[in-house]
Amino acid sequence: MTHWRYRITTHTVADIRKQVPGSEQVEDVPPTIFCDDQGACYFDAAPNRLTDAIVSLLDQVGEEGWELVQIAFRPHEMVAFWKQPV
């Protein structure tokens, strides 16, 4: 039977923005819907630098051997729940 240890990390909006090159110029971008000529619409299909920044932040903890279990978004921070075999 596998035994786990757990870790909870919190990341503020400032933490996430630090992951973006040129972060001093990053602005909050409202969600956008894109529709193709067939009538199919996609929510936020365009690249998003802030989404890429979240991936970068999560990759840093993942490289330490932690497996992401869940993320909870709060108004001004992100909480990540991790597990790792003991």
N, C-alpha and C positions, 0 to 999 in steps of 0.2 A: 504494500500500500504506500502510495506517495504521500509524504507530508509536505506541507507548504508553509512558507512564511510570507507575510503580507507587508505591503508598504503603501502609504497614501501620500501623494504629492499634490501640492497646490501651486498653481501658476497664474500670476496676475496678467492683465493685459500688457503691462510693461514688460514682463518676462517674455511674452510671446513676440512683442514688437522688436525686442533685442535680437531675435533670430533672423530678422529681415534685413538684408543689406540696404543701407540708406533708410533705416527705420524712422529717422526723424521726419521723413517726408510721407510716411504711410498714413493714409486717412481711412476712417471707417467708410466702407463702401456698402450701400444698401444692396440687398439681394436683388438679382435680376433674373428674369425668365427669358430664355432664348427659344425661338420657334424656327423649325426648318421649313422648307417649301412644301413638305408633305403634311404639315399641320401638327407634327409632334413637337411638344414643348418640353424643355428641360429647365430645371431650377439650378441656377448658378453653374452652368456648363463651362464657363470661361475659367481660365487659370486665376487663382486668387493667392496673392502673396501671403496673406495672413493664414490661409489654410496650409500653405507650404511651411510656414513658420511653426505651426502647431506640430506638423509631422516631424520637423527637425528637432523640436523640443522633446517629443516622445521618443524619437530615435536615440537621443542621448541616454535616457534611462534604460531603454531596451538593450543598448550596447553593454550595459552592466549585467545583463542576464535576467532582467525582469520581464515578465510577460504581462502585457496590458489586459486587464479584466474588464474595466468599464471606465467611462468618462462621464462626469456630470458637469454641465455648464451652468454657472451662476452669472448674475449680471456683470460682474467685473473680474471674474476669475474662472479657472478651469480646475476641477479636482479629478485626479487620475488615481485609479485603484490598480495595484500591481500584485502579482504573486510570483514566487520563485520556489523551486523544489529545495527542500532542506537536505 
